């Protein structure tokens, strides 16, 4: 009985959008199936025993910590994230600089994306943290200038300098995240009412920078890290559609999807998981479709669309500009990353390295996703508390009126 009461008390303490809580929990539980079955190839690497149980336990720990972070974050009033983003932004810049100079190679990738945290002996991808902090900071700035007529020069230092500093530090080692972050920043500025002519100037400047950077990298191959050559070749191979070594993963992913059919080959019966190097992370959607068919693939898409719909509802019911922009800042990356990951599997986009939120294996991506969803729930919870206070106040006023009438009569 005591355990039942504790469970009821815990669920009663969950604030925010109940549908989001339910869908996120369902996706997290579902993720154990594809992660467990898709990790078989990793279990044999580096002299492994072939047991996938360790990967399942690791994923459970990541999910568990993620939900703790989501629960803790949704209890923080959302207005506090306005100041936190400004305080964390310099720290993020320093962290990204350190990662670029001293970052570690993970999974054989020639990229300084991760740093090693010695105390807990774990790796941390700093660009995931930077994405959340920067977009919240942009939302803060846009809400601040909502009713002001500013010039581009006035916004250059407080807005675009931090944006280009963060993206510029991510760009050499993680082009896909830098491109997604830039696109989301532009979209957020557009939705936040930032002048279109200034957005055009920023986009033009960014395109010129990318062009110069790419030409320089091609002219002087040894000048930049090997990762630059990787993403340049990915874009070139995608546009030329040549079936060479760089197209290996996408070819295997398409074979997995094609062989899945409507109902799939059955859970745990994937064949392509043995050939896809990133079957449990970047290409996990292909394994889902292979084993569960179009039914499983569409079910995953529907889950993300439900969350997108709930995000839209929260925005319409938010009480101020910052709350609306904050929901966009933390909600849009979740959905964008999901559809980019699925788009890569069907060759709509070149290989990006973006994981499938809440389903792919990986610690940092799961934690940052859960923190973002916690911020989202904080906005909804704050609105619920405001409505509750208004109702209590109305009840108190209605209760006081009869007493006032009686006292006047006497």
Secondary structure, DSSP 8 states (H G I E B T S, - for coil): -HHHHHHHHHHHH--S-HHHHHHHHHHHHHHHHHHHHHTHHHHTGGG--S--HHHHHHHHHHHHHHHHHHHHHHTS-TTHHHHHHHHHHHHHHHHHHHHHHH-B--TT-----EEEETTTTEEEEHHHHHHHHHHHHHHHHHHHTTT----HHHHIIIIIHHHHHHHHHHHTT-HHHHHHHHHHHHHHHHHTT--HHHHHHHHHHHHHHHHHHHHHHHH-TTSS-HHHHHHHHHHHHHHHT--SGGGHHHHHHHHHHHHHTTT-S-TT--SGGGT-TTTTTTTHHHHHHHHHHHHHHHHHHHHHHHHHHHHHHHHHH-SSHHHHHHHHHHHHHHHHHHHHHHHHHTTSS-------TTTS--HHHHHHHHHHHHHHHHHHHHHHHHHHHHHHHHHHHHHHHHHHHHHHH-
